[in-house]
Amino acid sequence: MGRSIKGNSALARPYRDLVWLAYLTLPPDGGERRLLLAHQLAARALLRRPDDLPAARLLVLTRALRHRFRPWLGVARRLEVVPAVVRSDEHAFTTALESLPAPARAAYAMTRLEGLPPEETRRILGQAAVQEPSIALALVDALEDEHGPAGPHRPAADPTLARVYGRAVPRWLTALGTVAVLLAAASIPYWLDSGAPAKSATATLTLRRVPAGTWTTTTTLDVRAWHPRGALIDDRRLTTRALRAWQGSVRPEALYGISPAPPTSDPQLLYADLVDGGTIVLMRDPGRIARYAESRGVASLEIFPEPRAKPDGSSPLKLSGSRYLLPPWVEEISTAVLSRLGAQWKAIAVSDGVTAPIPPVQTGACWRGPVLRLRAPKVAHGLPYTMIDFGRLALANVYHQPPPPAEIDRYGPPEIDTSLPAFTAWAYLGCSLPFPPTEVQAATAWEFWSGPLPEQATGRWLCTRFTNTDGTNTTRATLLANAEGRTTVLPTGERTNTWDCSRLERDITSGTWWKAPSGRWYYLAAGSRQITQLSIAGLGVTDSTLPATFAALPGPLGGTTPRSEITLKATTSEGTIPPVFQQTYEP
């Protein structure tokens, strides 16, 4: 095959789609280099994988997500190549699209321009190491909510059509530009350590400070009321470097799912000090928290969503892998691990709002926390509340809803605190649930059924709900089956962005195959407290409609997981049909 796409009609459409994907994914600040590189990436990928479009698409996407444009002497080029503007009425839409994070722009290219299904797009983004593909698709939907449906909208500039302009560039200007770049590079160490206020292209920003005790004068108890803490808050060089790092961030991967823009107003300083051998600076811009770190001469910046204000308890902010900065109104903190023996709380020392080390706990394949219990006697009821660390900046409130006949409180499930069933449930879930990839605001283990299983076994069926800071959520059904003193954890289905297992949607049903100690398979199905009828089809002569909240229908003896296609349906006492969680197991 030749080293050009030109003249190959079979590659014309794939090439166009790949150019769109590369162009929209690449940083918008690349100018004409963005256009040229988009064509280069598409051509290279197709020439390497002419018969494997999915592989070529993944190659283009991966490279475009990682690329960052560096300063260059573009003025020295003899020609200027720019995309042709084909829809002058879509500049507002193009501007909004360009403001999205790179994975969201890539999702737009694949779903709206190439026409891939959302599930396929989500899978491709995951293959390209995008941590939160669902947010990318949600941002595309939000874009269309604001600008109308996808049909009439396309970016104003088409990268597959271009205009070419000539430049008259004097030789002395090229040489002068080269000297300017060299001088700028030589001055970098100076301005990085300068104590002068940080500047952006549009504004001079400083770090503002909230006076101590502000939280006692407001009813809005969130991060806005935190005063700065740490021994280095007056180290101007350190805080200036941190602020400049944030102002200089264009679209690093850590910003994915959050506004990629640097702060436009004076950020709030929250913390600056030495932590576990490195230096940490925390800053807040409305809706975002920046964590700047320096360790062994290497600086890094991470951007996280700002924790929401919650009446049931504000979250600490993680400074390192084992220390937390507490809200100024929290006076007591203790920690425990997720154990099947229940809660064994241990008090933690605090200095200037920072906890002593509380390392994460891992036992084999099981994640054990830590779980924190915090108490603020001067705020509201002053009762303790429990939070769990999923490895992000903020912690999640953690709850457990006991099974029937326990009542459901209209205000929501209780904290896990000292409840033995709650701790055992979460201890088992820590061995089976995927680690949440995003900021989680609340985590609830809703135990919707418990009771006997065949052959003298017992079971607990839970629906675990993760509510994310960005408004999305994930619910997963899990069966804990105990037979002959051994508990087996079986995932039995997953749903996203629903009301399942909350005060708004309390009724669900779930089904799965389970192998009893005798070696016989049973199809188990259970529903929540309002379920009055279960209908199970697909088992041949054992197909049943049962007036119950639980059913155990016998299947084959021995062998691998049965591959029968099961249809499960439930009905509540009010005649409604609740959502079904069902897992298909391959042998």
Helices and strands as residue ranges (DSSP letters): G 9-11, H 12-25, G 28-30, H 32-48, H 53-66, G 74-76, E 79-85, G 88-90, H 91-98, H 102-108, I 109-113, H 118-127, H 133-147, E 157-166, H 171-186, H 188-193, G 214-217, G 223-225, H 236-247, G 253-255, E 268-275, E 278-285, E 288-295, E 298-305, E 317-318, E 324-325, E 332-336, E 346-347, E 350-351, E 354-355, E 361-363, E 366-369, E 371-375, E 385-388, E 396-401, H 420-429, E 440-453, E 457-468, E 473-483, E 486-496, E 509-515, E 520-527, E 531-537, G 540-542, E 544-546, E 550-557, E 567-572, E 580-582
